[in-house]
Amino acid sequence: MLRAFGSRNFRLYYIGQAISLIGTSMTQVATSWLVYCLTDSAWLLGLVGFAS
């Protein structure tokens, strides 16, 4: 598996996927936080988490 990191294209792909995963996680946290701040409802927070 480590031989794959010798390829520039694979490294770029891997780094891009890592950045994308971080962005997705941040979006999910921000959306959950916004829903809870706006509604003060744990039920709606759970619903939004389930839907996402």
C-alpha positions in Angstrom: 0.0 0.0 0.0 2.8 2.4 0.8 4.1 2.1 -2.8 1.0 3.9 -4.0 2.1 7.1 -2.2 5.1 7.1 -4.7 2.7 8.3 -7.3 2.0 12.0 -7.4 -1.5 11.6 -8.7 -2.4 9.2 -5.8 -1.0 11.6 -3.2 -3.1 14.5 -4.7 -6.2 12.3 -4.7 -5.6 11.1 -1.1 -5.0 14.7 0.2 -8.1 15.9 -1.7 -10.2 13.2 -0.2 -8.9 14.0 3.3 -9.8 17.7 2.9 -13.2 16.8 1.6 -13.9 14.5 4.6 -12.9 17.3 7.0 -15.2 19.7 5.2 -18.1 17.2 5.3 -17.6 16.7 9.0 -17.5 20.4 9.7 -20.7 20.9 7.7 -22.6 18.2 9.6 -21.5 19.7 13.0 -22.4 23.2 11.9 -25.8 22.1 10.6 -26.6 20.2 13.8 -25.5 23.2 16.0 -27.6 25.6 13.9 -30.7 23.3 14.2 -30.3 23.0 18.0 -29.7 26.8 18.4 -32.8 27.7 16.4 -35.2 25.2 17.7 -33.9 24.0 21.2 -35.3 20.7 20.3 -33.4 17.5 20.8 -36.0 15.6 18.7 -35.4 17.8 15.6 -31.7 17.6 16.2 -31.9 13.8 16.0 -34.2 14.0 13.0 -31.7 16.2 11.1 -28.8 13.9 12.2 -30.7 10.9 10.9 -31.6 12.6 7.6 -28.0 13.6 7.0 
